[in-house]
Amino acid sequence: MSNNWRKTGLSKKRQCEIPNRRRNEILTYSSLEKRYSSGLKKGIIHNLIFFIMSRIKDNLITTGLSGKLGKQIVFRQWSGETFLAKAPVVSQSSVASELAKEHRLLFKEAIIYAKKAMNDPELKKAYKKKCKARQNAYARAVQDFFDAPDVGEIDLSKYTGELDSFVRVYVTDGFRVDEVRVRIENGQGEEVEAGFAEREGTTDWWRFVAGVQNPLSEGGKVIVTAYDLPGNGTTKEANR
């Protein structure tokens, strides 16, 4: 390590002296963290932390080690030497901030969808019919944006792999199921056919009629994905 970097010999705080910057100032990790709490923030602290940790000399066991040991100790390599430091702690506030940002973006998309739905008189009327007490159509549309459909039973009793045999799927949604897509795979995981099922009248059952013969129907599977009007999708599989 360069002679320009040298330890002060203080036993409790493991301090270091930084050349060409306030020559007589002794910096500790806490003072660095306070100084660089804005701007470059953690990047600067991360670089300087190498000089505020213990150096390990002539230890055959730890020489060359690099990485975290448990949740408390970190070994680092710097200029051919091994250093021991306290493991960094992930800031929970930064994680929470990122989650809050994602939620805001998602809610913004929900508002855009709801406004678009309110511009459609028929759709607005349909949402109004689904409103709970003290809820308007706009709020119901926002709620629908966050609710995905539910794929219930996948009935394969009428599917034999022959033409015109069919798959039945029971799908529900808090407002409306828009479409149900069915994919049939053979025992080797290869797609036999895929397409959209049709609703059986006004019920919650959807039917997909086979248009391709599937001689290897045994051992295959059927994959169903249901979508609602906002575009939320739910996928479920059934094995043959």
C-alpha positions as CSV (number, residue, x, y, z in Angstrom):
1,M,0.0,0.0,0.0
2,S,1.3,3.5,-0.8
3,N,3.0,5.4,2.1
4,N,0.7,8.3,1.5
5,W,-2.0,6.3,3.3
6,R,-1.1,5.6,6.9
7,K,-2.8,4.6,10.0
8,T,-2.9,6.9,13.0
9,G,-2.5,4.1,15.5
10,L,-5.7,5.1,17.4
11,S,-7.0,1.9,18.8
12,K,-10.7,2.4,19.3
13,K,-11.9,4.3,16.2
14,R,-9.6,2.9,13.5
15,Q,-9.0,6.3,12.0
16,C,-7.0,7.3,8.9
17,E,-5.4,10.5,7.6
18,I,-6.4,11.6,4.1
19,P,-3.5,13.4,2.3
20,N,-4.0,16.7,0.3
21,R,-7.4,17.2,2.0
22,R,-7.4,19.2,5.3
23,R,-4.1,17.7,6.2
24,N,-4.6,17.9,9.9
25,E,-8.1,16.5,10.0
26,I,-8.7,12.9,11.2
27,L,-11.6,11.2,9.5
28,T,-13.7,8.4,11.0
29,Y,-16.3,6.3,9.2
30,S,-19.1,8.2,10.8
31,S,-17.7,11.6,9.8
32,L,-17.2,10.4,6.2
33,E,-20.8,9.1,6.2
34,K,-22.0,12.5,7.5
35,R,-20.0,14.5,5.0
36,Y,-21.0,12.5,2.0
37,S,-24.6,11.9,3.0
38,S,-25.6,13.8,-0.2
39,G,-24.1,14.1,-3.6
40,L,-22.0,11.0,-4.4
41,K,-23.2,9.4,-1.1
42,K,-22.4,5.8,-0.7
43,G,-20.0,5.5,-3.6
44,I,-17.4,7.7,-1.8
45,I,-17.9,6.0,1.5
46,H,-17.5,2.6,-0.1
47,N,-14.2,3.6,-1.7
48,L,-12.8,5.1,1.5
49,I,-13.9,2.3,3.8
50,F,-10.9,0.3,2.6
51,F,-8.7,2.7,4.7
52,I,-10.8,2.4,7.8
53,M,-10.6,-1.3,8.5
54,S,-8.2,-3.8,10.0
55,R,-5.3,-5.1,7.8
56,I,-4.4,-8.7,8.3
57,K,-0.7,-9.7,8.1
58,D,1.0,-13.1,7.8
59,N,-2.1,-15.2,8.3
60,L,-2.1,-18.3,6.2
61,I,-5.8,-18.9,6.8
62,T,-7.1,-15.5,5.8
63,T,-4.6,-14.5,3.1
64,G,-6.4,-14.1,-0.2
65,L,-9.9,-14.3,1.2
66,S,-12.5,-12.1,-0.3
67,G,-16.2,-11.9,0.4
68,K,-18.7,-11.9,3.3
69,L,-18.5,-14.2,6.3
70,G,-21.9,-14.5,7.9
71,K,-23.6,-11.1,8.2
72,Q,-21.0,-9.4,10.3
73,I,-17.6,-9.6,8.6
74,V,-16.3,-8.8,5.1
75,F,-12.8,-9.8,3.7
76,R,-11.5,-7.5,1.0
77,Q,-8.3,-7.5,-1.2
78,W,-6.5,-4.2,-1.7
79,S,-3.0,-3.9,-3.3
80,G,-2.2,-7.5,-2.6
81,E,-3.2,-7.3,1.1
82,T,-6.2,-8.7,3.0
83,F,-8.4,-6.4,5.0
84,L,-11.1,-7.2,7.5
85,A,-14.2,-4.9,7.8
86,K,-17.7,-4.8,9.3
87,A,-20.3,-6.0,6.8
88,P,-22.3,-3.2,5.2
89,V,-25.9,-2.9,6.2
90,V,-28.6,-2.5,3.5
91,S,-30.7,0.6,4.2
92,Q,-34.3,-0.4,4.8
93,S,-35.4,3.1,4.0
94,S,-34.0,2.9,0.5
95,V,-35.8,-0.4,-0.1
96,A,-39.0,1.1,1.2
97,S,-38.5,4.1,-1.0
98,E,-38.1,1.9,-4.1
99,L,-41.3,0.0,-3.3
100,A,-43.1,3.3,-2.8
101,K,-41.9,4.5,-6.2
102,E,-43.1,1.4,-7.9
103,H,-46.5,1.7,-6.2
104,R,-46.8,5.3,-7.4
105,L,-46.1,4.3,-11.0
106,L,-48.6,1.5,-10.8
107,F,-51.3,3.7,-9.3
108,K,-50.6,6.3,-12.1
109,E,-51.3,3.6,-14.7
110,A,-54.5,2.7,-12.8
111,I,-55.7,6.3,-13.0
112,I,-54.9,6.4,-16.7
113,Y,-57.0,3.3,-17.3
114,A,-59.9,4.5,-15.2
115,K,-60.1,7.8,-17.0
116,K,-60.1,6.0,-20.3
117,A,-62.9,3.7,-19.1
118,M,-65.0,6.7,-18.0
119,N,-64.8,8.1,-21.6
120,D,-66.6,5.0,-22.8
121,P,-70.3,5.4,-21.8
122,E,-71.1,1.7,-22.0
123,L,-68.1,0.7,-19.9
124,K,-68.7,3.4,-17.4
125,K,-72.3,2.1,-17.0
126,A,-71.0,-1.4,-16.6
127,Y,-68.6,-0.4,-13.8
128,K,-71.4,1.6,-12.1
129,K,-73.5,-1.6,-11.9
130,K,-70.6,-3.3,-10.1
131,C,-70.1,-0.5,-7.5
132,K,-70.3,-1.2,-3.8
133,A,-71.9,1.2,-1.3
134,R,-70.5,4.7,-1.6
135,Q,-68.3,3.8,-4.6
136,N,-68.5,5.5,-8.0
137,A,-67.7,4.0,-11.4
138,Y,-64.2,5.7,-11.5
139,A,-63.1,4.2,-8.2
140,R,-64.5,0.8,-9.3
141,A,-62.4,1.0,-12.5
142,V,-59.3,1.8,-10.4
143,Q,-60.0,-1.2,-8.2
144,D,-60.4,-3.4,-11.3
145,F,-57.0,-2.4,-12.5
146,F,-55.4,-4.1,-9.4
147,D,-57.6,-7.2,-9.4
148,A,-56.5,-10.2,-11.6
149,P,-59.0,-12.9,-12.8
150,D,-59.1,-16.3,-11.1
151,V,-58.6,-19.5,-13.0
152,G,-60.6,-22.3,-11.3
153,E,-61.2,-25.7,-12.7
154,I,-59.5,-26.9,-15.9
155,D,-61.7,-29.8,-17.1
156,L,-59.9,-32.2,-19.5
157,S,-62.5,-35.0,-19.3
158,K,-63.6,-34.2,-22.9
159,Y,-60.2,-33.7,-24.4
160,T,-58.8,-36.9,-26.0
161,G,-56.3,-35.4,-28.4
162,E,-58.7,-35.9,-31.3
163,L,-60.2,-33.2,-33.5
164,D,-63.2,-31.5,-32.0
165,S,-62.5,-32.8,-28.5
166,F,-62.4,-29.8,-26.1
167,V,-61.0,-28.3,-22.9
168,R,-63.3,-26.5,-20.5
169,V,-62.1,-23.8,-18.1
170,Y,-63.9,-22.0,-15.2
171,V,-62.7,-18.4,-14.9
172,T,-64.1,-15.6,-12.8
173,D,-63.2,-11.9,-12.2
174,G,-64.5,-9.1,-10.0
175,F,-65.7,-7.2,-13.1
176,R,-65.2,-9.0,-16.4
177,V,-63.1,-11.7,-18.0
178,D,-61.9,-10.3,-21.3
179,E,-60.3,-13.4,-22.9
180,V,-58.9,-16.9,-22.1
181,R,-55.9,-18.3,-23.9
182,V,-55.2,-22.0,-24.1
183,R,-52.0,-23.7,-25.0
184,I,-51.7,-27.5,-25.4
185,E,-48.3,-29.2,-25.1
186,N,-47.4,-32.9,-25.7
187,G,-45.4,-35.1,-23.4
188,Q,-42.1,-33.6,-24.8
189,G,-43.1,-30.1,-23.9
190,E,-43.7,-29.1,-27.5
191,E,-46.6,-26.9,-28.5
192,V,-49.4,-28.8,-30.3
193,E,-51.7,-25.8,-30.7
194,A,-52.7,-22.6,-29.0
195,G,-55.6,-20.2,-29.3
196,F,-58.5,-18.5,-27.5
197,A,-61.4,-20.2,-25.8
198,E,-65.0,-19.1,-26.2
199,R,-67.4,-18.3,-23.4
200,E,-70.2,-20.8,-23.0
201,G,-73.2,-18.4,-23.2
202,T,-73.3,-16.1,-20.1
203,T,-71.7,-18.6,-17.8
204,D,-68.2,-18.5,-16.3
205,W,-67.1,-21.5,-18.3
206,W,-64.9,-21.2,-21.4
207,R,-64.4,-23.8,-24.1
208,F,-61.4,-24.5,-26.3
209,V,-62.1,-26.9,-29.2
210,A,-59.1,-28.9,-30.5
211,G,-58.3,-28.0,-34.1
212,V,-55.1,-30.1,-34.3
213,Q,-54.8,-33.8,-33.6
214,N,-52.6,-34.7,-30.7
215,P,-51.5,-38.3,-30.8
216,L,-49.3,-37.8,-27.8
217,S,-51.9,-36.3,-25.6
218,E,-51.0,-38.5,-22.6
219,G,-48.2,-37.0,-20.5
220,G,-48.8,-33.5,-22.0
221,K,-50.3,-30.5,-20.3
222,V,-52.7,-27.7,-20.9
223,I,-51.7,-24.1,-19.9
224,V,-54.5,-21.6,-19.5
225,T,-54.0,-17.8,-19.1
226,A,-57.0,-15.6,-18.4
227,Y,-57.0,-11.8,-18.9
228,D,-59.4,-9.1,-17.7
229,L,-60.0,-5.7,-19.3
230,P,-57.1,-3.8,-17.7
231,G,-54.8,-6.6,-19.0
232,N,-54.1,-8.5,-15.7
233,G,-53.3,-12.1,-16.5
234,T,-53.5,-15.3,-14.4
235,T,-51.9,-18.6,-15.6
236,K,-52.7,-22.1,-14.4
237,E,-51.7,-25.5,-15.7
238,A,-53.2,-29.0,-15.8
239,N,-51.4,-32.2,-16.5
240,R,-52.8,-35.0,-18.7
